[in-house]
């Protein structure tokens, strides 16, 4: 038995040395997965590369403050009271996930005057070149310090002016722009209203024909409308009501579109025409868009939007295009919640129900006691109450 065991040990040891000759030279046994890890034998360069890649990814996620750099020039001429703005080029422009066949243009606005110019369309690319010059007249030097330039970048497709990519502002200082000076500023990404206040968008176009005194509004479509019910998951049947209001809020004219069944992104493409509107009247009116859920029992207001000559930003730009341009161009606008007392029809119904509540009297049947009736002895005897 001892001889057999010795033979087995010799055979196994010879086999192990044959399979692993390095074990003979090193004089150590082969490492096992259950052995403790020796930190001195780790390759630190591998872990350094992983840390560098993770840090670079974190930096890319955090850097969202800029979508590119805009190069522009400004000069103020005090003798002619003119402000000259040169929109030159954009470097490393980042895009949203929209149509790759879209174009770009920039809008330069003098705030708070809201005087605006825009460049020509440029093919979509990461480094667009504009090289256009605009002049703002009758700008007094004493009012220069309270003004600033707002430059915004838009992405356009063939049908609609849809997305604002970003914008930035530049405060005017006479000492810096007495002679022509070139600036390079970061473009801040355009951020819509917070998700709590965001209730959807509406696209429409405006066109005015002075000869016919006709205002044409094309309600195109809406998107991301709120649902119905406490969880906002029920699909609405939305329609758009368009109203012409006076300055004091009086409703002059109104029309509405057809309703679309069960959708949060309705498409209308319906034309609404208002006649007998003189050009002078346009400064004294406001166009109001109200989106309702079409129901006989509960006509819920889903969102609203108003535009007039006193609007700002994109609203003012579209209003100005309506007066100056012969083409009808569609714009997206964010909807807002509306107080019910602004809409006269909704307010009348509300007041009617309140008045009915005030005039009605409630009776508690459980505490109701009839008043006693006094009758004579003869009447009681005739009724059988007394013998």
Number of C-alpha atoms within 10 A of each C-alpha: 6 6 7 9 10 10 12 11 11 12 12 11 12 12 12 13 14 12 10 13 11 13 14 12 9 9 8 9 10 9 8 7 6 6 7 8 9 7 8 7 7 10 9 10 9 9 11 11 11 11 12 11 12 12 12 12 11 11 11 10 9 9 9 10 10 18 22 19 17 23 17 21 17 22 20 26 16 13 8 11 15 18 22 18 21 20 24 16 16 23 18 14 19 16 17 11 6 12 13 12 11 17 18 21 20 21 18 22 21 18 17 13 10 17 15 19 16 18 17 12 15 16 15 18 18 13 15 18 15 19 14 14 16 17 14 16 12 10 16 14 16 8 9 16 12 12 16 17 20 19 22 21 25 18 24 22 15 9 10 15 19 16 16 21 20 23 22 17 18 13 12 19 15 15 8 12 17 14 12 15 14 15 11 13 15 18 24 19 20 17 10 10 12 8 8 6 11 17 20 20 20 24 21 22 20 20 23 27 16 14 8 11 13 17 20 17 20 20 24 18 17 25 18 14 23 19 19 15 10 7 7 11 11 14 17 26 21 29 22 26 17 22 21 18 20 17 11 8 13 14 18 10 13 15 12 17 18 13 18 18 14 14 18 20 19 21 17 19 13 15 14 16 13 16 13 11 16 16 16 9 10 17 13 14 22 20 18 19 22 22 25 20 23 19 11 6 6 9 14 15 17 23 23 23 18 18 18 20 17 13 15 16 13 15 18 18 20 24 22 15 17 20 15 11 13 11 12 17 17 20 21 21 18 17 24 18 14 14 11 13 12 12 17 13 11 15 14 13 11 13 12 11 11 11 11 10 11 9 8 8 7 7 8 7 7 6 6 8 8 5 6 6 5 7 8 8 11 11 11 13 11 11 10 9 10 10 7
